[in-house]
Amino acid sequence: MFYRAEQDHGLKHNPFKALVSPRPIGWISTRDRQGGFNLAPFSYFNAITDYPPTVVFGCNGPHPEGDTKDTAANARDTGEFVVNMATWELREQMNRSSAHVPRNVDEFKEAGLTAADCELVSAPRVKESPVNLECRLVQVIQLRSSNPKITNNMVVGEVIGIHIDERIIKDGMIDMPTYRPIARLGYMDYTVVEKVFTMDRPD
Ligand SMILES: Cc1cc2nc3c(=O)[nH]c(=O)nc-3n(C[C@H](O)[C@H](O)[C@H](O)COP(=O)(O)O)c2cc1C
């Protein structure tokens, strides 16, 4: 089949997210201007460069109390955010932290998580997550929206500090079956990294 993206696909649900999958989940923590904490998952997320390490996430949609969701607003206001990686053990807490709640609600408390201090930024990190990437905001780029009710913001951040739980390091490498990051598929589906295969580069 072929369909033009802005026309009807004729399927039961929009297949786009299921097609571009799996997508890692950047579980983003921020601090607002008043010092309040915020936490939410983003699966339009990935790493895009090594030198320096850079990440990007898409913060898309309205917020009843402002022009954008709290995460992009806080990153824009403070110039910082933290990416916490979501794992199998933390799947329920990750999901709970996605609830649409008023701006002043602290999702760390709502999800029963511990907000720990960072080394280089004032945003909090999720202590229970085995990987936290402390980020300095590079740019918020507003992308075209084809839905008048939705604002699309691409948030780019440079990773300036990295926390790794020693338990997921084996022989100097990240042990994926211990780490067990989860990723988003389409619909309400997720996957978990449990199987790894290796291929050498051709050159
Ligand atoms: C697994 C998962 C992935 C999500 N990915 C995104 C995403 O990539 N972009 C987005 O705008 N919202 C995404 N959401 C929804 C946000 O997490 C949700 O709107 C959240 O309330 C935003 O919080 P905030 O207003 O505190 O930033 C996702 C939700 C879940 C459960």
The ligand as an SDF file (V2000), in Angstrom:
LIG
                    3D

 31 33  0  0  0  0  0  0  0  0999 V2000
    6.1760    5.7940   26.4780 C   0  0  0  0  0  0  0  0  0  0  0  0
    5.7040    7.1900   26.2020 C   0  0  0  0  0  0  0  0  0  0  0  0
    6.3360    7.9380   25.2370 C   0  0  0  0  0  0  0  0  0  0  0  0
    5.9330    9.2510   24.9840 C   0  0  0  0  0  0  0  0  0  0  0  0
    6.5740    9.9610   24.0120 N   0  0  0  0  0  0  0  0  0  0  0  0
    6.2360   11.2450   23.7760 C   0  0  0  0  0  0  0  0  0  0  0  0
    6.9430   12.0000   22.7920 C   0  0  0  0  0  0  0  0  0  0  0  0
    7.8800   11.5380   22.1580 O   0  0  0  0  0  0  0  0  0  0  0  0
    6.5690   13.2960   22.6060 N   0  0  0  0  0  0  0  0  0  0  0  0
    5.5600   13.8690   23.3260 C   0  0  0  0  0  0  0  0  0  0  0  0
    5.2820   15.0540   23.1400 O   0  0  0  0  0  0  0  0  0  0  0  0
    4.8790   13.1700   24.2700 N   0  0  0  0  0  0  0  0  0  0  0  0
    5.2020   11.8850   24.5120 C   0  0  0  0  0  0  0  0  0  0  0  0
    4.5330   11.1630   25.4740 N   0  0  0  0  0  0  0  0  0  0  0  0
    3.5150   11.8270   26.2770 C   0  0  0  0  0  0  0  0  0  0  0  0
    4.1300   12.6780   27.4060 C   0  0  0  0  0  0  0  0  0  0  0  0
    4.9260   11.8870   28.2580 O   0  0  0  0  0  0  0  0  0  0  0  0
    3.0010   13.3370   28.2130 C   0  0  0  0  0  0  0  0  0  0  0  0
    2.3090   14.2330   27.3550 O   0  0  0  0  0  0  0  0  0  0  0  0
    3.4740   14.0510   29.4430 C   0  0  0  0  0  0  0  0  0  0  0  0
    2.3750   14.3550   30.2570 O   0  0  0  0  0  0  0  0  0  0  0  0
    4.2020   15.3400   29.1510 C   0  0  0  0  0  0  0  0  0  0  0  0
    4.5490   15.8930   30.3800 O   0  0  0  0  0  0  0  0  0  0  0  0
    5.0220   17.3770   30.6210 P   0  0  0  0  0  0  0  0  0  0  0  0
    3.8740   18.2970   30.2930 O   0  0  0  0  0  0  0  0  0  0  0  0
    5.3610   17.3520   32.0740 O   0  0  0  0  0  0  0  0  0  0  0  0
    6.2110   17.6350   29.7480 O   0  0  0  0  0  0  0  0  0  0  0  0
    4.8730    9.8350   25.7290 C   0  0  0  0  0  0  0  0  0  0  0  0
    4.2260    9.0640   26.7070 C   0  0  0  0  0  0  0  0  0  0  0  0
    4.6330    7.7550   26.9400 C   0  0  0  0  0  0  0  0  0  0  0  0
    3.9390    6.9310   27.9940 C   0  0  0  0  0  0  0  0  0  0  0  0
  1  2  1  0
  2  3  1  0
  2 30  2  0
  3  4  2  0
  4  5  1  0
  4 28  1  0
  5  6  2  0
  6  7  1  0
  6 13  1  0
  7  8  2  0
  7  9  1  0
  9 10  1  0
 10 11  2  0
 10 12  1  0
 12 13  2  0
 13 14  1  0
 14 15  1  0
 14 28  1  0
 15 16  1  0
 16 17  1  0
 16 18  1  0
 18 19  1  0
 18 20  1  0
 20 21  1  0
 20 22  1  0
 22 23  1  0
 23 24  1  0
 24 25  2  0
 24 26  1  0
 24 27  1  0
 28 29  2  0
 29 30  1  0
 30 31  1  0
M  END
$$$$
